């Protein structure tokens, strides 16, 4: 079953003061890292840009993926999922599963995506989420039965809403390092030290 990956990279990193998508970690930007890891799993990859779209798109313009701009990125994550997910379906109509990822979790590896896919096959659940710091979050996999729900998200409501609504259909994988994300300069300094 074909899996598509949607990478959310539209935010303006207001608390950081510079685009977090372009922060350097181990010699490459956070966005480039997650994009390259995604491409190890599937050729069906869409990146949603928004704030600083031109600059951020340049960072990955040599990779074989689709970049789509969310001009209403300021409305929130739901608007980016809506636009990106519809782009993913239009471009790769064969996909049966969709993984939603962000670019400010520096420890995302292709193995995390593989584990989500494997857990879905083993559990036969419709949603597989990453577990860290006593929460469920991204990267998160949705099977086709949730595609309509994903395409209807808007505004600030991200995929978390679906995790709450469909609790009984969720499997999880452990991704302890998923708790590390970059929101402030302090977060970034701690990461690079």
PyMOL CGO cylinders between C-alpha atoms (Angstrom):
from pymol import cmd
from pymol.cgo import CYLINDER

trace = [
    CYLINDER, 0.00, 0.00, 0.00, 1.41, 3.32, -1.10, 0.3, 1, 1, 1, 1, 1, 1,
    CYLINDER, 1.41, 3.32, -1.10, 2.23, 5.82, 1.66, 0.3, 1, 1, 1, 1, 1, 1,
    CYLINDER, 2.23, 5.82, 1.66, 2.44, 9.57, 1.14, 0.3, 1, 1, 1, 1, 1, 1,
    CYLINDER, 2.44, 9.57, 1.14, 4.28, 11.93, 3.48, 0.3, 1, 1, 1, 1, 1, 1,
    CYLINDER, 4.28, 11.93, 3.48, 3.12, 15.46, 4.17, 0.3, 1, 1, 1, 1, 1, 1,
    CYLINDER, 3.12, 15.46, 4.17, 5.72, 17.76, 5.73, 0.3, 1, 1, 1, 1, 1, 1,
    CYLINDER, 5.72, 17.76, 5.73, 4.41, 20.90, 7.40, 0.3, 1, 1, 1, 1, 1, 1,
    CYLINDER, 4.41, 20.90, 7.40, 6.85, 23.81, 7.03, 0.3, 1, 1, 1, 1, 1, 1,
    CYLINDER, 6.85, 23.81, 7.03, 4.56, 26.85, 6.82, 0.3, 1, 1, 1, 1, 1, 1,
    CYLINDER, 4.56, 26.85, 6.82, 4.88, 28.53, 10.21, 0.3, 1, 1, 1, 1, 1, 1,
    CYLINDER, 4.88, 28.53, 10.21, 6.69, 31.80, 10.84, 0.3, 1, 1, 1, 1, 1, 1,
    CYLINDER, 6.69, 31.80, 10.84, 8.65, 30.63, 13.92, 0.3, 1, 1, 1, 1, 1, 1,
    CYLINDER, 8.65, 30.63, 13.92, 7.57, 33.74, 15.82, 0.3, 1, 1, 1, 1, 1, 1,
    CYLINDER, 7.57, 33.74, 15.82, 9.09, 32.62, 19.14, 0.3, 1, 1, 1, 1, 1, 1,
    CYLINDER, 9.09, 32.62, 19.14, 12.41, 31.76, 17.48, 0.3, 1, 1, 1, 1, 1, 1,
    CYLINDER, 12.41, 31.76, 17.48, 12.83, 34.98, 15.50, 0.3, 1, 1, 1, 1, 1, 1,
    CYLINDER, 12.83, 34.98, 15.50, 14.09, 33.23, 12.33, 0.3, 1, 1, 1, 1, 1, 1,
    CYLINDER, 14.09, 33.23, 12.33, 12.73, 30.44, 10.10, 0.3, 1, 1, 1, 1, 1, 1,
    CYLINDER, 12.73, 30.44, 10.10, 13.23, 27.23, 12.09, 0.3, 1, 1, 1, 1, 1, 1,
    CYLINDER, 13.23, 27.23, 12.09, 12.90, 25.25, 8.85, 0.3, 1, 1, 1, 1, 1, 1,
    CYLINDER, 12.90, 25.25, 8.85, 16.35, 26.56, 7.87, 0.3, 1, 1, 1, 1, 1, 1,
    CYLINDER, 16.35, 26.56, 7.87, 18.17, 26.02, 11.18, 0.3, 1, 1, 1, 1, 1, 1,
    CYLINDER, 18.17, 26.02, 11.18, 21.33, 24.00, 10.75, 0.3, 1, 1, 1, 1, 1, 1,
    CYLINDER, 21.33, 24.00, 10.75, 21.66, 20.69, 12.58, 0.3, 1, 1, 1, 1, 1, 1,
    CYLINDER, 21.66, 20.69, 12.58, 24.53, 18.32, 11.83, 0.3, 1, 1, 1, 1, 1, 1,
    CYLINDER, 24.53, 18.32, 11.83, 25.37, 20.12, 8.60, 0.3, 1, 1, 1, 1, 1, 1,
    CYLINDER, 25.37, 20.12, 8.60, 21.93, 20.44, 7.04, 0.3, 1, 1, 1, 1, 1, 1,
    CYLINDER, 21.93, 20.44, 7.04, 18.74, 22.37, 7.64, 0.3, 1, 1, 1, 1, 1, 1,
    CYLINDER, 18.74, 22.37, 7.64, 15.95, 20.83, 9.72, 0.3, 1, 1, 1, 1, 1, 1,
    CYLINDER, 15.95, 20.83, 9.72, 13.66, 20.91, 6.67, 0.3, 1, 1, 1, 1, 1, 1,
    CYLINDER, 13.66, 20.91, 6.67, 16.18, 19.28, 4.35, 0.3, 1, 1, 1, 1, 1, 1,
    CYLINDER, 16.18, 19.28, 4.35, 16.83, 16.56, 6.91, 0.3, 1, 1, 1, 1, 1, 1,
    CYLINDER, 16.83, 16.56, 6.91, 13.18, 15.53, 7.26, 0.3, 1, 1, 1, 1, 1, 1,
    CYLINDER, 13.18, 15.53, 7.26, 12.63, 15.82, 3.49, 0.3, 1, 1, 1, 1, 1, 1,
    CYLINDER, 12.63, 15.82, 3.49, 15.58, 13.50, 2.75, 0.3, 1, 1, 1, 1, 1, 1,
    CYLINDER, 15.58, 13.50, 2.75, 14.44, 11.01, 5.40, 0.3, 1, 1, 1, 1, 1, 1,
    CYLINDER, 14.44, 11.01, 5.40, 10.93, 11.04, 3.87, 0.3, 1, 1, 1, 1, 1, 1,
    CYLINDER, 10.93, 11.04, 3.87, 12.27, 10.32, 0.40, 0.3, 1, 1, 1, 1, 1, 1,
    CYLINDER, 12.27, 10.32, 0.40, 14.00, 7.18, 1.74, 0.3, 1, 1, 1, 1, 1, 1,
    CYLINDER, 14.00, 7.18, 1.74, 10.47, 5.81, 2.40, 0.3, 1, 1, 1, 1, 1, 1,
    CYLINDER, 10.47, 5.81, 2.40, 8.38, 7.06, -0.51, 0.3, 1, 1, 1, 1, 1, 1,
    CYLINDER, 8.38, 7.06, -0.51, 8.48, 9.18, -3.66, 0.3, 1, 1, 1, 1, 1, 1,
    CYLINDER, 8.48, 9.18, -3.66, 5.09, 10.67, -2.69, 0.3, 1, 1, 1, 1, 1, 1,
    CYLINDER, 5.09, 10.67, -2.69, 6.23, 13.66, -0.64, 0.3, 1, 1, 1, 1, 1, 1,
    CYLINDER, 6.23, 13.66, -0.64, 4.60, 17.09, -0.35, 0.3, 1, 1, 1, 1, 1, 1,
    CYLINDER, 4.60, 17.09, -0.35, 6.06, 20.00, 1.62, 0.3, 1, 1, 1, 1, 1, 1,
    CYLINDER, 6.06, 20.00, 1.62, 3.75, 22.86, 2.63, 0.3, 1, 1, 1, 1, 1, 1,
    CYLINDER, 3.75, 22.86, 2.63, 5.44, 26.24, 2.89, 0.3, 1, 1, 1, 1, 1, 1,
    CYLINDER, 5.44, 26.24, 2.89, 3.87, 29.51, 4.00, 0.3, 1, 1, 1, 1, 1, 1,
    CYLINDER, 3.87, 29.51, 4.00, 5.82, 32.22, 5.77, 0.3, 1, 1, 1, 1, 1, 1,
    CYLINDER, 5.82, 32.22, 5.77, 9.19, 32.85, 4.01, 0.3, 1, 1, 1, 1, 1, 1,
    CYLINDER, 9.19, 32.85, 4.01, 7.99, 30.54, 1.25, 0.3, 1, 1, 1, 1, 1, 1,
    CYLINDER, 7.99, 30.54, 1.25, 10.57, 31.50, -1.42, 0.3, 1, 1, 1, 1, 1, 1,
    CYLINDER, 10.57, 31.50, -1.42, 13.55, 31.18, 0.89, 0.3, 1, 1, 1, 1, 1, 1,
    CYLINDER, 13.55, 31.18, 0.89, 12.33, 27.86, 2.32, 0.3, 1, 1, 1, 1, 1, 1,
    CYLINDER, 12.33, 27.86, 2.32, 11.44, 26.37, -1.08, 0.3, 1, 1, 1, 1, 1, 1,
    CYLINDER, 11.44, 26.37, -1.08, 14.99, 27.10, -2.32, 0.3, 1, 1, 1, 1, 1, 1,
    CYLINDER, 14.99, 27.10, -2.32, 16.36, 24.91, 0.47, 0.3, 1, 1, 1, 1, 1, 1,
    CYLINDER, 16.36, 24.91, 0.47, 14.83, 21.78, -1.09, 0.3, 1, 1, 1, 1, 1, 1,
    CYLINDER, 14.83, 21.78, -1.09, 14.33, 22.71, -4.75, 0.3, 1, 1, 1, 1, 1, 1,
    CYLINDER, 14.33, 22.71, -4.75, 16.82, 20.06, -5.89, 0.3, 1, 1, 1, 1, 1, 1,
    CYLINDER, 16.82, 20.06, -5.89, 14.89, 17.24, -4.19, 0.3, 1, 1, 1, 1, 1, 1,
    CYLINDER, 14.89, 17.24, -4.19, 12.30, 15.13, -5.98, 0.3, 1, 1, 1, 1, 1, 1,
    CYLINDER, 12.30, 15.13, -5.98, 9.22, 16.25, -4.10, 0.3, 1, 1, 1, 1, 1, 1,
    CYLINDER, 9.22, 16.25, -4.10, 6.34, 18.69, -4.47, 0.3, 1, 1, 1, 1, 1, 1,
    CYLINDER, 6.34, 18.69, -4.47, 6.32, 22.04, -2.70, 0.3, 1, 1, 1, 1, 1, 1,
    CYLINDER, 6.32, 22.04, -2.70, 2.97, 23.76, -2.29, 0.3, 1, 1, 1, 1, 1, 1,
    CYLINDER, 2.97, 23.76, -2.29, 2.42, 27.17, -0.72, 0.3, 1, 1, 1, 1, 1, 1,
    CYLINDER, 2.42, 27.17, -0.72, -0.26, 27.86, 1.87, 0.3, 1, 1, 1, 1, 1, 1,
    CYLINDER, -0.26, 27.86, 1.87, -1.04, 31.54, 1.40, 0.3, 1, 1, 1, 1, 1, 1,
    CYLINDER, -1.04, 31.54, 1.40, -3.29, 31.43, 4.47, 0.3, 1, 1, 1, 1, 1, 1,
    CYLINDER, -3.29, 31.43, 4.47, -0.64, 29.81, 6.71, 0.3, 1, 1, 1, 1, 1, 1,
    CYLINDER, -0.64, 29.81, 6.71, -1.33, 32.36, 9.46, 0.3, 1, 1, 1, 1, 1, 1,
    CYLINDER, -1.33, 32.36, 9.46, -4.76, 30.73, 9.98, 0.3, 1, 1, 1, 1, 1, 1,
    CYLINDER, -4.76, 30.73, 9.98, -3.01, 27.75, 11.57, 0.3, 1, 1, 1, 1, 1, 1,
    CYLINDER, -3.01, 27.75, 11.57, -1.85, 24.19, 11.10, 0.3, 1, 1, 1, 1, 1, 1,
    CYLINDER, -1.85, 24.19, 11.10, -5.24, 22.90, 9.95, 0.3, 1, 1, 1, 1, 1, 1,
    CYLINDER, -5.24, 22.90, 9.95, -5.12, 25.13, 6.88, 0.3, 1, 1, 1, 1, 1, 1,
    CYLINDER, -5.12, 25.13, 6.88, -1.68, 23.72, 5.97, 0.3, 1, 1, 1, 1, 1, 1,
    CYLINDER, -1.68, 23.72, 5.97, -2.82, 20.12, 6.42, 0.3, 1, 1, 1, 1, 1, 1,
    CYLINDER, -2.82, 20.12, 6.42, -5.89, 20.85, 4.27, 0.3, 1, 1, 1, 1, 1, 1,
    CYLINDER, -5.89, 20.85, 4.27, -3.86, 22.36, 1.40, 0.3, 1, 1, 1, 1, 1, 1,
    CYLINDER, -3.86, 22.36, 1.40, -0.99, 19.91, 1.62, 0.3, 1, 1, 1, 1, 1, 1,
    CYLINDER, -0.99, 19.91, 1.62, -3.16, 16.84, 1.92, 0.3, 1, 1, 1, 1, 1, 1,
    CYLINDER, -3.16, 16.84, 1.92, -5.28, 17.81, -1.10, 0.3, 1, 1, 1, 1, 1, 1,
    CYLINDER, -5.28, 17.81, -1.10, -2.07, 18.41, -3.08, 0.3, 1, 1, 1, 1, 1, 1,
    CYLINDER, -2.07, 18.41, -3.08, -0.81, 14.97, -2.01, 0.3, 1, 1, 1, 1, 1, 1,
    CYLINDER, -0.81, 14.97, -2.01, -4.01, 13.27, -3.20, 0.3, 1, 1, 1, 1, 1, 1,
    CYLINDER, -4.01, 13.27, -3.20, -4.07, 15.19, -6.48, 0.3, 1, 1, 1, 1, 1, 1,
    CYLINDER, -4.07, 15.19, -6.48, -0.44, 14.36, -7.23, 0.3, 1, 1, 1, 1, 1, 1,
    CYLINDER, -0.44, 14.36, -7.23, -0.34, 10.78, -5.95, 0.3, 1, 1, 1, 1, 1, 1,
    CYLINDER, -0.34, 10.78, -5.95, -3.84, 9.37, -6.25, 0.3, 1, 1, 1, 1, 1, 1,
    CYLINDER, -3.84, 9.37, -6.25, -2.72, 5.81, -5.38, 0.3, 1, 1, 1, 1, 1, 1,
    CYLINDER, -2.72, 5.81, -5.38, -1.83, 6.57, -1.78, 0.3, 1, 1, 1, 1, 1, 1,
    CYLINDER, -1.83, 6.57, -1.78, -3.61, 4.50, 0.87, 0.3, 1, 1, 1, 1, 1, 1,
    CYLINDER, -3.61, 4.50, 0.87, -1.84, 5.99, 3.91, 0.3, 1, 1, 1, 1, 1, 1,
    CYLINDER, -1.84, 5.99, 3.91, -0.62, 9.46, 4.78, 0.3, 1, 1, 1, 1, 1, 1,
    CYLINDER, -0.62, 9.46, 4.78, 2.06, 10.36, 7.32, 0.3, 1, 1, 1, 1, 1, 1,
    CYLINDER, 2.06, 10.36, 7.32, 1.97, 13.92, 8.64, 0.3, 1, 1, 1, 1, 1, 1,
    CYLINDER, 1.97, 13.92, 8.64, 5.33, 15.21, 9.79, 0.3, 1, 1, 1, 1, 1, 1,
    CYLINDER, 5.33, 15.21, 9.79, 6.75, 18.52, 10.96, 0.3, 1, 1, 1, 1, 1, 1,
    CYLINDER, 6.75, 18.52, 10.96, 10.24, 19.88, 10.41, 0.3, 1, 1, 1, 1, 1, 1,
    CYLINDER, 10.24, 19.88, 10.41, 11.13, 21.00, 13.93, 0.3, 1, 1, 1, 1, 1, 1,
    CYLINDER, 11.13, 21.00, 13.93, 11.66, 17.50, 15.38, 0.3, 1, 1, 1, 1, 1, 1,
    CYLINDER, 11.66, 17.50, 15.38, 15.37, 17.08, 14.56, 0.3, 1, 1, 1, 1, 1, 1,
    CYLINDER, 15.37, 17.08, 14.56, 15.47, 13.38, 15.48, 0.3, 1, 1, 1, 1, 1, 1,
    CYLINDER, 15.47, 13.38, 15.48, 12.96, 12.19, 12.89, 0.3, 1, 1, 1, 1, 1, 1,
    CYLINDER, 12.96, 12.19, 12.89, 14.59, 9.44, 10.85, 0.3, 1, 1, 1, 1, 1, 1,
    CYLINDER, 14.59, 9.44, 10.85, 13.31, 7.23, 8.04, 0.3, 1, 1, 1, 1, 1, 1,
    CYLINDER, 13.31, 7.23, 8.04, 13.16, 4.44, 10.64, 0.3, 1, 1, 1, 1, 1, 1,
    CYLINDER, 13.16, 4.44, 10.64, 10.42, 6.33, 12.53, 0.3, 1, 1, 1, 1, 1, 1,
    CYLINDER, 10.42, 6.33, 12.53, 8.31, 6.47, 9.35, 0.3, 1, 1, 1, 1, 1, 1,
    CYLINDER, 8.31, 6.47, 9.35, 8.98, 2.74, 8.73, 0.3, 1, 1, 1, 1, 1, 1,
    CYLINDER, 8.98, 2.74, 8.73, 7.92, 1.92, 12.26, 0.3, 1, 1, 1, 1, 1, 1,
    CYLINDER, 7.92, 1.92, 12.26, 4.62, 3.81, 11.81, 0.3, 1, 1, 1, 1, 1, 1,
    CYLINDER, 4.62, 3.81, 11.81, 3.91, 1.86, 8.61, 0.3, 1, 1, 1, 1, 1, 1,
    CYLINDER, 3.91, 1.86, 8.61, 4.86, -1.48, 10.18, 0.3, 1, 1, 1, 1, 1, 1,
    CYLINDER, 4.86, -1.48, 10.18, 2.75, -0.82, 13.28, 0.3, 1, 1, 1, 1, 1, 1,
    CYLINDER, 2.75, -0.82, 13.28, -0.24, 0.02, 11.09, 0.3, 1, 1, 1, 1, 1, 1,
    CYLINDER, -0.24, 0.02, 11.09, 0.14, -3.31, 9.24, 0.3, 1, 1, 1, 1, 1, 1,
    CYLINDER, 0.14, -3.31, 9.24, 0.55, -5.24, 12.50, 0.3, 1, 1, 1, 1, 1, 1,
    CYLINDER, 0.55, -5.24, 12.50, -2.26, -3.54, 14.43, 0.3, 1, 1, 1, 1, 1, 1,
    CYLINDER, -2.26, -3.54, 14.43, -4.65, -2.87, 11.53, 0.3, 1, 1, 1, 1, 1, 1,
    CYLINDER, -4.65, -2.87, 11.53, -5.58, 0.40, 13.30, 0.3, 1, 1, 1, 1, 1, 1,
    CYLINDER, -5.58, 0.40, 13.30, -6.60, 3.41, 11.22, 0.3, 1, 1, 1, 1, 1, 1,
    CYLINDER, -6.60, 3.41, 11.22, -4.21, 5.81, 12.97, 0.3, 1, 1, 1, 1, 1, 1,
    CYLINDER, -4.21, 5.81, 12.97, -0.69, 5.30, 14.29, 0.3, 1, 1, 1, 1, 1, 1,
    CYLINDER, -0.69, 5.30, 14.29, 0.81, 8.12, 16.36, 0.3, 1, 1, 1, 1, 1, 1,
    CYLINDER, 0.81, 8.12, 16.36, 4.22, 8.74, 17.89, 0.3, 1, 1, 1, 1, 1, 1,
    CYLINDER, 4.22, 8.74, 17.89, 4.31, 8.65, 21.68, 0.3, 1, 1, 1, 1, 1, 1,
    CYLINDER, 4.31, 8.65, 21.68, 6.62, 10.90, 23.71, 0.3, 1, 1, 1, 1, 1, 1,
    CYLINDER, 6.62, 10.90, 23.71, 6.46, 13.00, 26.88, 0.3, 1, 1, 1, 1, 1, 1,
    CYLINDER, 6.46, 13.00, 26.88, 3.08, 11.47, 27.84, 0.3, 1, 1, 1, 1, 1, 1,
    CYLINDER, 3.08, 11.47, 27.84, 1.42, 12.61, 24.64, 0.3, 1, 1, 1, 1, 1, 1,
    CYLINDER, 1.42, 12.61, 24.64, 0.62, 11.34, 21.16, 0.3, 1, 1, 1, 1, 1, 1,
    CYLINDER, 0.62, 11.34, 21.16, 1.76, 13.44, 18.23, 0.3, 1, 1, 1, 1, 1, 1,
    CYLINDER, 1.76, 13.44, 18.23, 3.70, 13.73, 15.02, 0.3, 1, 1, 1, 1, 1, 1,
    CYLINDER, 3.70, 13.73, 15.02, 4.80, 11.99, 12.97, 0.3, 1, 1, 1, 1, 1, 1,
    CYLINDER, 4.80, 11.99, 12.97, 1.37, 10.42, 12.71, 0.3, 1, 1, 1, 1, 1, 1,
    CYLINDER, 1.37, 10.42, 12.71, -0.01, 8.02, 10.11, 0.3, 1, 1, 1, 1, 1, 1,
    CYLINDER, -0.01, 8.02, 10.11, -3.61, 7.99, 8.88, 0.3, 1, 1, 1, 1, 1, 1,
    CYLINDER, -3.61, 7.99, 8.88, -5.11, 5.33, 6.65, 0.3, 1, 1, 1, 1, 1, 1,
    CYLINDER, -5.11, 5.33, 6.65, -7.50, 6.07, 3.82, 0.3, 1, 1, 1, 1, 1, 1,
    CYLINDER, -7.50, 6.07, 3.82, -10.59, 5.89, 6.04, 0.3, 1, 1, 1, 1, 1, 1,
    CYLINDER, -10.59, 5.89, 6.04, -9.54, 9.23, 7.56, 0.3, 1, 1, 1, 1, 1, 1,
    CYLINDER, -9.54, 9.23, 7.56, -8.68, 11.02, 4.32, 0.3, 1, 1, 1, 1, 1, 1,
    CYLINDER, -8.68, 11.02, 4.32, -12.01, 12.87, 4.26, 0.3, 1, 1, 1, 1, 1, 1,
    CYLINDER, -12.01, 12.87, 4.26, -11.47, 14.08, 7.85, 0.3, 1, 1, 1, 1, 1, 1,
    CYLINDER, -11.47, 14.08, 7.85, -7.96, 15.27, 6.98, 0.3, 1, 1, 1, 1, 1, 1,
    CYLINDER, -7.96, 15.27, 6.98, -9.11, 17.13, 3.88, 0.3, 1, 1, 1, 1, 1, 1,
    CYLINDER, -9.11, 17.13, 3.88, -11.71, 18.99, 5.96, 0.3, 1, 1, 1, 1, 1, 1,
    CYLINDER, -11.71, 18.99, 5.96, -9.34, 20.35, 8.62, 0.3, 1, 1, 1, 1, 1, 1,
    CYLINDER, -9.34, 20.35, 8.62, -9.04, 24.12, 8.70, 0.3, 1, 1, 1, 1, 1, 1,
    CYLINDER, -9.04, 24.12, 8.70, -7.73, 26.99, 10.75, 0.3, 1, 1, 1, 1, 1, 1,
    CYLINDER, -7.73, 26.99, 10.75, -5.94, 26.19, 13.96, 0.3, 1, 1, 1, 1, 1, 1,
    CYLINDER, -5.94, 26.19, 13.96, -7.28, 22.65, 14.38, 0.3, 1, 1, 1, 1, 1, 1,
    CYLINDER, -7.28, 22.65, 14.38, -4.46, 20.27, 13.55, 0.3, 1, 1, 1, 1, 1, 1,
    CYLINDER, -4.46, 20.27, 13.55, -4.54, 16.50, 13.35, 0.3, 1, 1, 1, 1, 1, 1,
    CYLINDER, -4.54, 16.50, 13.35, -4.56, 16.32, 17.20, 0.3, 1, 1, 1, 1, 1, 1,
    CYLINDER, -4.56, 16.32, 17.20, -8.32, 16.85, 16.96, 0.3, 1, 1, 1, 1, 1, 1,
    CYLINDER, -8.32, 16.85, 16.96, -8.62, 13.58, 15.05, 0.3, 1, 1, 1, 1, 1, 1,
    CYLINDER, -8.62, 13.58, 15.05, -6.48, 11.75, 17.62, 0.3, 1, 1, 1, 1, 1, 1,
    CYLINDER, -6.48, 11.75, 17.62, -8.92, 12.83, 20.33, 0.3, 1, 1, 1, 1, 1, 1,
    CYLINDER, -8.92, 12.83, 20.33, -11.99, 12.01, 18.28, 0.3, 1, 1, 1, 1, 1, 1,
    CYLINDER, -11.99, 12.01, 18.28, -10.92, 8.50, 17.18, 0.3, 1, 1, 1, 1, 1, 1,
    CYLINDER, -10.92, 8.50, 17.18, -9.10, 7.29, 20.34, 0.3, 1, 1, 1, 1, 1, 1,
    CYLINDER, -9.10, 7.29, 20.34, -10.29, 3.71, 19.84, 0.3, 1, 1, 1, 1, 1, 1,
    CYLINDER, -10.29, 3.71, 19.84, -8.65, 3.35, 16.44, 0.3, 1, 1, 1, 1, 1, 1,
    CYLINDER, -8.65, 3.35, 16.44, -5.10, 4.41, 17.40, 0.3, 1, 1, 1, 1, 1, 1,
    CYLINDER, -5.10, 4.41, 17.40, -1.94, 2.36, 17.73, 0.3, 1, 1, 1, 1, 1, 1,
    CYLINDER, -1.94, 2.36, 17.73, 1.27, 4.00, 18.88, 0.3, 1, 1, 1, 1, 1, 1,
    CYLINDER, 1.27, 4.00, 18.88, 5.04, 3.74, 18.53, 0.3, 1, 1, 1, 1, 1, 1,
    CYLINDER, 5.04, 3.74, 18.53, 7.57, 5.01, 21.03, 0.3, 1, 1, 1, 1, 1, 1,
    CYLINDER, 7.57, 5.01, 21.03, 9.55, 8.00, 19.77, 0.3, 1, 1, 1, 1, 1, 1,
    CYLINDER, 9.55, 8.00, 19.77, 11.08, 9.47, 22.92, 0.3, 1, 1, 1, 1, 1, 1,
    CYLINDER, 11.08, 9.47, 22.92, 13.20, 11.96, 21.00, 0.3, 1, 1, 1, 1, 1, 1,
    CYLINDER, 13.20, 11.96, 21.00, 10.02, 13.29, 19.40, 0.3, 1, 1, 1, 1, 1, 1,
    CYLINDER, 10.02, 13.29, 19.40, 9.67, 15.39, 22.55, 0.3, 1, 1, 1, 1, 1, 1,
    CYLINDER, 9.67, 15.39, 22.55, 12.62, 17.48, 21.35, 0.3, 1, 1, 1, 1, 1, 1,
    CYLINDER, 12.62, 17.48, 21.35, 11.35, 20.22, 19.06, 0.3, 1, 1, 1, 1, 1, 1,
    CYLINDER, 11.35, 20.22, 19.06, 12.64, 23.67, 18.32, 0.3, 1, 1, 1, 1, 1, 1,
    CYLINDER, 12.64, 23.67, 18.32, 10.44, 26.62, 19.26, 0.3, 1, 1, 1, 1, 1, 1,
    CYLINDER, 10.44, 26.62, 19.26, 12.89, 29.08, 20.83, 0.3, 1, 1, 1, 1, 1, 1,
    CYLINDER, 12.89, 29.08, 20.83, 16.56, 30.07, 20.55, 0.3, 1, 1, 1, 1, 1, 1,
    CYLINDER, 16.56, 30.07, 20.55, 17.08, 28.32, 23.88, 0.3, 1, 1, 1, 1, 1, 1,
    CYLINDER, 17.08, 28.32, 23.88, 15.71, 25.04, 22.44, 0.3, 1, 1, 1, 1, 1, 1,
    CYLINDER, 15.71, 25.04, 22.44, 18.09, 25.37, 19.50, 0.3, 1, 1, 1, 1, 1, 1,
    CYLINDER, 18.09, 25.37, 19.50, 21.13, 26.15, 21.67, 0.3, 1, 1, 1, 1, 1, 1,
    CYLINDER, 21.13, 26.15, 21.67, 20.40, 23.09, 23.81, 0.3, 1, 1, 1, 1, 1, 1,
    CYLINDER, 20.40, 23.09, 23.81, 20.09, 20.96, 20.69, 0.3, 1, 1, 1, 1, 1, 1,
    CYLINDER, 20.09, 20.96, 20.69, 23.39, 22.00, 19.12, 0.3, 1, 1, 1, 1, 1, 1,
    CYLINDER, 23.39, 22.00, 19.12, 25.29, 21.62, 22.39, 0.3, 1, 1, 1, 1, 1, 1,
]
cmd.load_cgo(trace, "trace")
